[in-house]
Amino acid sequence: MPDYSGFNIKGNSKMVELLQEEEAAGTAKLVYDDIKQTFGMIPNLFKAMAAANPCWLEMNWYREKKIMIEEGPLDNKTRELIAFAVSVVNNCEYCSLAHEKMARMQGASKDEINHARQIIELFASFNAITNSFPDLPCDIRP
């Protein structure tokens, strides 16, 4: 049975269906097992994807593993701080909270998180200022 119970973080009635772990079968069950082995739990974002389409969950979990979990040129703390910044800029409360927690779990301090917030605000402001000059030529390029 779909889980529509309760209220979301903003106090509104929930409209998102979540596929609970005990209800998962087939592709969803296999992916849930991998997610749980990695995180120790199944985040609600993945439960919502599974309820919508288990193949969508599978594809996005693969992308998550390749980009955020497996070895890469950026360390995990840096990856999570970037994910936190993008989430704040995109005004995604769920993602901002989740990636702040994940950054903390990867060793980011409260000061580093707050510094990231300052950088986000500074460049959101600079981007807005720059966009107010539509023909401003960029004189600093890679």
N, C-alpha and C positions, 0 to 999 in steps of 0.2 A: 504494500500500500504506500503511495507517495507521502512524503513528509511535507505538509504545508503548515504545520503547527506553529504557534507563537508569533512573534513579531521580529522585524529586522532591527538593526542597530539604531535606526532613526525613529523607531516606535511605530512604523507603518506595518500593516498586515503583510505577512510573507506571501508572495506569489510564486516563489521559485521552488521547483520540485527538486528534492535531493534524493539520490539513490543511496539508501543506507547500506552499510557494509554487509549486514546479514542478508540483504535482499539481492546482492550482486551475484551474477552468474555469467558464465562465458567470458567474453572479452573484458567486461567490467571487472569480474572477479580476478582475472589474471593481472590486470593493471593495478587494481586495488592492493593485491598482495605485494607487488613491487613497490608501490607508493608507501605502504605501511612499513615495509622493510627499510626503506630509505628515511622516512620521516617519523615513524613510530605511531602514525595516525593518518587518517584520510581527511585532508582539508575540504571544507565545504565547496570550494570552487570546483574541485575535481568531482565531488558528488553531483553537483549541478550539471557538469558536462556529461557525466555518465548517464544521468536521467534523460538528458536531451538526446544523446547519441553516443553509445559506448565507443564507436570508432573515432569520434571526435576526441573523446577522452584519451584514447590510445595514441592518437597522433600528437596531441599536445603534451602528453606525458613524455613521449619520445623526445620532443623538442626541449622540454624542461631538463631532461637528463643530459642531453647533448650540450646544451648551452650553459646550464646553471650548476650541474652536479659533477659531470665528468671532468677530468683534468683539462686545463686550458691555459692560455697565456696570462689570464687575470686570476688572482687569488679569489677565494670564495667570499671574503669580506668585501672586496672591491665590487664583485658582481652584485652582491646584495645591496650595497650602497647605491649602485647605479639603478637597480630595480626599484629601490625605495624612492630615488629622485624622480624617475619616470612616473611612478605611481602617484607621487604628490602632484607633479605637473599635470597629469591626466585626471586629477581630482578623484582618484579611486580610493575611497576610504578603506575598504577591505584589503586591497593590495598594499596600501601605505602601512597599515598596521601590521600585516603579515611580514612584509619585507623589513620593517624596522625590527621586529622580533628576530627574524632570520639573521639580519646583520649583527644584532647583539649576540646571537648564538655563535656567529663566526668571529667574535672578538671585538666588534665595534663598541667603543665606549659611548657613554651618554654625551660626552663632549664631541666625539666624532659625528654622532647623529645630529646634534644641534648645529655643528659646523656645516654639515651637509644641508640642513634646512636654510642656513644663511646663504649658502652658495645657490641653492634653488631659487630663493627669493631674489637675490642679486641678479641672476641671469634671466629670470622671468621679467624683471623690471628692465634690464638692458635690452632684451628681445623686444619688449613693447616699445621702448624708445627708438631702437633701430628701425622697427617696422613703421614708425611714424615718419621716417625719411625714406620713402619708397625708392628713390633713385640713388641712395647712398652706395657708392662703389666700395667693395671690400678690398682693402689694400694689405690685408694679412691673410695669406693663403698657404696651404701645405705645399 
